[in-house]
């Protein structure tokens, strides 16, 4: 169990470094304060135009990293899922006779109550017509 926590923690650190710290470190271009409105406008447009591409690259890196992590972690989840399923199957098989017996009782009760309910319905209808 500790091994999986270590993998998740290290992968989160790697994702952080790849997505947030590396672009800051690799940004070698110095940006000076614009002297006029036109320079500020072009600087803002450059930043806005590069922003979607930066998000796209970081998202693709994160997705590829999570896919690799999933390849390592999925067998563990599958084994847990199969254990849960086998436990539930045993419980279902164990309780099946009880449920079937209860179902038979409910079915018998309904067979007995339905004629009573229909008689009272007809009696009510006759009473409405006769009055």
Rosetta blueprint (number, residue, H / E / L):
1 X L
2 X H
3 X H
4 X H
5 X H
6 X H
7 X H
8 X H
9 X H
10 X H
11 X H
12 X H
13 X H
14 X H
15 X H
16 X H
17 X H
18 X H
19 X H
20 X H
21 X H
22 X H
23 X H
24 X H
25 X H
26 X H
27 X L
28 X L
29 X L
30 X L
31 X L
32 X L
33 X L
34 X L
35 X L
36 X L
37 X H
38 X H
39 X H
40 X H
41 X H
42 X H
43 X H
44 X H
45 X H
46 X H
47 X H
48 X H
49 X H
50 X H
51 X H
52 X H
53 X H
54 X H
55 X H
56 X H
57 X H
58 X H
59 X H
60 X H
61 X H
62 X H
63 X H
64 X H
65 X H
66 X H
67 X H
68 X H
69 X H
70 X H
71 X H
72 X H
73 X H
74 X H
75 X H
76 X H
77 X H
78 X H
79 X H
80 X H
81 X H
82 X H
83 X H
84 X H
85 X H
86 X H
87 X H
88 X H
89 X H
90 X H
91 X H
92 X H
93 X H
94 X H
95 X H
96 X H
97 X H
98 X H
99 X H
100 X H
101 X H
102 X H
103 X H
104 X H
105 X H
106 X H
107 X H
108 X H
109 X H
110 X H
111 X H
112 X H
113 X H
114 X H
115 X H
116 X H
117 X H
118 X H
119 X H
120 X H
121 X H
122 X H
123 X H
124 X H
125 X H
126 X H
127 X H
128 X H
129 X H
130 X H
131 X L
